[in-house]
Amino acid sequence: MFKTSVFLLLPIFLSSAEPSAFGAGKIDDTTPYGLTETEKQILSTKKALNTIEEKTFKQLSRVESIQERMDGLQSIVEGMNEKSQSYAIELKQLQSTCDLSQSEINDKVKTLEERTEQLKIVLQELTQLIDAINTNYVSKEEMNRLIDDINQFKSSVGKSLKGTATNSGSAATGLSSVEISDKAYAYYKQKEYDKSIALYTQLIEKNYKPARAHFMIGEMWYYRNEYTKALGYFKESAKLFDKADHMPTLMMHSAVCMEKTGDIENAKRFLEAIIANYPADKLAKDAQTRLNKLP
């Protein structure tokens, strides 16, 4: 059990270390680190969905813009058609009545030809716009395929996460939480880390001593030299229960993880906290030795 001074100092210390050291595992950070496998899968899915949302928004904006241009051109075409028809009727009347001179008729014909040429240009531009839409924009079929791809991705993520909890853990079927915990620890002692992690993951899902389970998974990543992963689990363990008997070891290994990943300042803070909060613990001497070697 900790002394009263420990209870007061430890939360303050952890709070000061939070921005860098125990900032691991924050999915919303610009450059997240120390993520668990579940958090990595969630982050990957989030990025894929954001990409599709952004692409879809851009496509809709561009289509709306082109649709406005097409509507405007359509109005021009309709107006020119009306004028062309009007000129055609006028010419027929002129031919039947011969009210105008030949030069005046020629002027009317020339004007009609100019209108017709303008109509051809507008129609050509409309055709080019339609071709651009067909070439550059996502069709309904393509969008459906994109959605199918995302659904398949989400399905595979779900299976992967489920597999993480059940792989090598099928032997735990029908066992109580206490029995699973004992089996997980036995695998840990045998250095069969994959099997042990799978069982401790089951205990986290069952909410059976989750602080201890997170710590044990963090330990296994620590011994595998996966320091950022270990920090993520250590952080979660400390958040769940910062009065656990494994806290001195958790803080020492967190300090090592920080040192290995280049976060020297926070490594020093954790070592100093061990010395201040656990002076009678054997790790306090190790912490002082390690602190003396840091720059």
Summary of the structure (lengths in Angstrom):
residues: 295
radius of gyration: 36.2
end to end distance: 32.8
largest distance: 120.8
contacts: 842
relative contact order: 0.10
helix: 80%
strand: 0%
